[in-house]
């Protein structure tokens, strides 16, 4: 049995272009520090093997200092490290993987074909392959592969897309994974944790990215940690991101906007990056900048978007000689006869009907 961590998609030196310049610079530095935090955590937890499934760098031409910092962090790890370069940080003569001198405990796959690394002290064999170009479309990396029946724990590290025929980023078929004979396949490329999945007798998972970089990467981000043994893989997701991206929609109908937002927010927001979307009906057009200014100190970064509609008298056009007028006249008659507890339903029916006539969303 080997104790391992599976992580991927650090995208070091990402621009964080949506943030103000100073905060973008800070986020890039925090991302570089992530590897140090991860190594400290792994050492504290007595992890023996660190599987890194690609896109550690955001491109194949990263800053030299970033590569050196990653190398130094991994050199402090007490166990073994295996890296499978991805489509963003593909292996080439000019990549950091080729240019830097890496610590002895760091092992990097350098071929687009499956390679093998044995760790007798861990009773473990790790297979994997590198991207050697920004795209890999043929989907043949697992053709003919079968893990050796040698009594060790069989692991594999790959960057690619599982179950997506025709992908430009190494399509991996579930059937070939099932036939691989490995106990666990550590995947990179998809930035959302996939949950543990089974392909035949092989367990596999995407750990997701370790830090979100935008509002398309919401919520907790982190890695997988646990143990692997022949026929038995037990891993759990560990939230590890320093900051999270979150989107909250707040209906402000018949409410004061700031009060509605404050009630909708969780207690702890100061470390995170939020987008608050105001919905519902407002008496007049809102000033998002005023709401944002009032709340900004409660967040690392905040943006407020207005998707409200101006409150209207829903019966205002009931006397029109039109389909709209007939619709409103009929519903108003029902509204006036209805018990108080049924009037809200009729109002909602009117709003949906008017929205449909105007070809707009509620």
C-alpha positions, 0 to 999 in steps of 0.5 A: 500500500502506498500513501499518495497525493494526486494534484494537477492544473496549477497553471503557474504564471497565469495572467489573472487578467480579470483582476486589477494589476496589483491583485493579479500580481499577488495572485500569481505569487500566491500560486507559486506559494501553493506548491510549497504549501502542498509539500509542507502538507504532504510531509506532515501527512507522511505522504510517500508519492506525489502524482502531478498530472500536468499543466503545472505551468500555464505555458511551455515558456514559463518564467525561469524563476517560477520553474526554479521555485517549483523545483525547490519546493518539490526537492523538499518533499520527503517522498517521490514525485512523478510529473506527466506534462500536459497540453499547456506545459508540454515537454519540449527542449525549451520547456522548464522540464528540459531546461532545469536541473530537477531534484533526484526525487522528481521524475518527469515523463518525456515521451508521448508514449507510455513510460514506466518508473519503478519504486521498489521501496514503495512496492509501486510502479507508475506509468505515464506519458507526456504531451510533447505538443499543444495538441494530441488527437490520435487517442492511441496512447493506451493502445496495446498497454497492459500493466505487468503482473508483478505484484506491485501497486500499479498507478498511471498519470496522464493529462487528457480527456476521458470519454470524449472521442475526437478531443484535441487533448488526448482522448482516452476511452473508458474501454482502454482504461479498463483494459490497462490493468492499473489500480488507479489512473490520476488524470489532469486537464479538467478543472473540476473534481470528478469524483472517483470513477471506475473503468473495469477494475481501474479507479480513476479521477480528475483532481481538478485545478488546485486554485480557481482562476476565474468565475468559470472555476467556482467553489472549493479547489484542491487535490486527492489524498489517500492510499492505493493497493492492488485492487483497492484505492481509497482517496478523498478530496482535500479543499486547498485553495487559498481563495475561491471564486463564488457567484451568488444571485440575490432577488431584491424584489420588494427589498432594499438591495444592500439588506438583501445581499447581506442576508444572502452572504455567508459569514466568511467572504474576506479571502474570496472573490465574489460576483453578486448578481442582483435579480428580481424587480427594482423600483428604479435602475440600480447603481451597481457601483454604489452597491459594490463600493458599500460591500467591497471591504468584505471581500478580497475582490467583488463585482456586482452585476444588475439583472433586475427589471424595473418594477411595473404596473402589471395591469397598466395595459389591460384596456388595450384592444390587443391580445395583451389587453385581453389576456390582462383583462381576463386575469384581472377579473380572476384576480379580483374574485380570487381569495387573498391567498391565491392572488400571488399565484395569479400575479405570477401567471401574469408576469410569466405571460407578459415575459413570454409576449415580450420574448424575455426571461423572467 
